[in-house]
Amino acid sequence: MNTPALAGPVPVVRRPHPVRDSTTMLRRNLKRMLRYPSMTLMLVGMPVVFLLLFVYVFGGTLGNGLGGSAPDGATGGRAAYVNYVTPAIILMTIAATVQGTAISVAMDLTEGIITRFRTMHIARVSVLTGHVLGSVIQTVLSLAVVIGVALLVGFRPTAGAVEWLATAGFLVAVTVALVWLAVALGQISESVETASNLPMPLILLPFLGSGFVPTDSMPAGLRWFAEYQPFTPIIETVRGLLTDEPVGNNAWIALGWCAVIAIGGYLWSRRLFNREA
């Protein structure tokens, strides 16, 4: 007896494509960002509040010890201080936005969608890449808002077109590095609440560097930490680029820190994602 032939064509199994799958995951994360605008507003609102607080409450006093003060007392101090503190607020904006990345990754883990993605016929790296690319886009939008507010309150950069392009590229590099670290922190979190707390040191480190006051005014032990922690050369690089001043070795030190954080965060994130449940 003859065996009946199978009806219909044999289905073709599609091979995973990292770029196509990453685009799909990016679109998913962008839709989530639009669906939950309150998180974006919260992450952008915190740096704006700190900017207004330090400029209008502390700026008149802290700015008097900086160069470039105008002759009219407090107004001059505030005008000098807004130029000094804005690079720190810019870095704080990046740190606040990547905190949202850790929260998003933790939400996917607690809701079980990551487990589902592991079983699907897609490039596994695309799940993490979608989070990273989505966070970079969200950070760029947040930085545009914060820099716009800084310009409204008196920030006056003297950078030219080349310096602005260099600043933009440098900030993207910093964002990519911190995002990969946040993705790893989100994966080790047991809950969304834990994921919102683990990246908090990234927001606090600018306070322990040259972001808000010069390191020369700090006690010896704190000054040593402030000068050698990674955020200080990053802030000094952004400050030098925006004010058209020499950055010295700070740019190379900052890029070195970015490379170490990005590579370490990527390897850590990939290892966590590929582990067995």
Sequence and secondary structure as in RCSB ss.txt:
>XXXX:A:sequence
MNTPALAGPVPVVRRPHPVRDSTTMLRRNLKRMLRYPSMTLMLVGMPVVFLLLFVYVFGGTLGNGLGGSAPDGAT
GGRAAYVNYVTPAIILMTIAATVQGTAISVAMDLTEGIITRFRTMHIARVSVLTGHVLGSVIQTVLSLAVVIGVA
LLVGFRPTAGAVEWLATAGFLVAVTVALVWLAVALGQISESVETASNLPMPLILLPFLGSGFVPTDSMPAGLRWF
AEYQPFTPIIETVRGLLTDEPVGNNAWIALGWCAVIAIGGYLWSRRLFNREA
>XXXX:A:secstr
      SS         HHHHHHHHHHHHHHHHHH HHHHHHHHHHHHHHHHHIIIIIHHHHGGGSTT  SSTHH
HHHHHHHHHHHHHHHHHHHHHHHHHHHHHHHHHHHHTHHHHHHHSSS HHHHHHHHHHHHHHHHHHHHHHHHHHH
HHTT      HHHHHHHHHHHHHHHHHHHHHHHHHHHH SSHHHHHHTTHHHHHGGGGTTSSS GGGS HHHHHH
HHHSTHHHHHHHHHHHHTT   TTHHHHHHHHHHHHHHHHHHHHHHHHHS  
